[in-house]
Every structure is written in C-alpha cells, then in structure tokens.
C-alpha cells in the first residue's frame, strides 16, 4: 500500500471465543483512507462493519483478538498499550456513535464534556478549554453557543445532540473521523443537515472519514470509496461510482435493489442476497 495514505488497514481479522470455538467476525479486511477522503463501509446488521471501526479505535469488547495491521500516518497501532491508545483516541482519531443520548453524560453540561476531552489530551487552562468548547459548538452551527455550552444533553433535540457529538469528536481536529451510523435515528431532513455538516468540516480540516451505515442512499451522498461487507467478509470495494453503477456482485446488487425508489412498482419483497 501507498506509504502516504493517512490510514491503512491491512488484512484485519477480529476473532472472538465462543462455546463452539473461535469465530471470526471480521475476516481479512483491507482498505485505506486519505486526507479529505470518505470511505463508506456498508452492509446489513451483523456484517462486521461496526466491529471494524471498534478495531481501528482499539475498543474491541473483552475477549476480542485482532490480527493484521492498522497504521495511522505510518505508525502501527496494533499491539499498543491501552494507555498509548487513549492518547490517540479522541485526539488523532475521533468517533461519532449512533446514539448521542447514551454517549453523552446526562450529569454534565455539554461544554464541560468537550472541555474535559480537550484538557485530557492538550492540557491548558479551563479558560482555554472553554474557548475551544464554544468554538467547537459554533463550527457545528449551534446558535448562541456561548450560552448553550452550559446546557445539559436533555435540553437539546436529537439532531442537536448529534451535532454536539460531532463537535466533541472534531474539537481536537483529528486526522481521521469514524462516524458509526450517525444519521440512523434522525429524520430525513436532519439527516441531510448532518451529512452536509460532516462534508463542510471535512473540507475545512482535510480529515479522512470512515462512514459506517446500512443505508446505501446515505453513503451515495457522502462517500468517495465504498467497502461492502457481509458476515465479516469483504464482498466488494471500489469507488462509489463504480460500486453503485457497475457492480458485478449479486449481494451488492441486492442491497441496491432494496433501496426504495419513487417509481417502484409494488410487488414481492426480495430477500437480500437472493
């Protein structure tokens, strides 16, 4: 692989022990992310896409074993201690999870949560951290950020909470942002706003992005490159244009056929992979 890629994942395999023996939930996956590029990882629930992102973050559940290499700007992250990985998580690699309400601490203001993340990695004074928190909220287009920085998560709508999660994940201007189903629980209008916000932030910072979703319509809007997964396997990988317009894989075609179209004729629902 090109030595100048921002993030390089090679031959990634994730294994968990079970009562019936070891099970590979991610099987020999390889991909790269460049600065300013978005790779969309798509597939059904249980395809291994979220486990891939957790492996990149060094957040595998207990018992999980990882093989392969994950290099950030040429530095291999596999084999690093948890203390070393904590320095990277939230600083050089940020992550936005699907459900902001369960990810945000309800007992602390959103400003304090951003400030704590900033000071944990960069140090500095409370005053500087508060300035960073306000600027982070302003970047994600939360109005009256100087006042709302003192509000609690429950005082925001679902779409606004997702903006706060994006503000936290990008406050330190990471090299790579992982967005794991960030629009799934949002209505279509708010989805479009969040996708536009992510694209704007990427243009402004040059960060690479891994966008994980089961929604091909969403990934077609934001991704330059697409990786299709099923049951932990890599089914197909290529530019978004090639995958969406010239796929030769029956599974990818069945995913595309499952996307509702306004001109669809009502008929028998096809099984994915049929």
Secondary structure, DSSP 8 states (H G I E B T S, - for coil): --TT-SEEEEEEEEEEEETTEEEEEEEEEEEEE-TT-EEEEE-STTSSHHHHHHHHHT---TT-EEEEEEEETTEE-TT--HHHHHHHBTTTEEEE-S-HHHHS-TTSBHHHHHHHHHHHHH---HHHHHHHHHHHHHHTT-SSHHHHTT-BGGGS-HHHHHHHHHHHHHTT--SEEEEESTTTTS-HHHHHHHHHHHHHHHHHH--EEEEEES-HHHHHHH-SEEEEEETTEEEEEEEHHHHHHH---HHHHHHHHTS--TT--------TT-
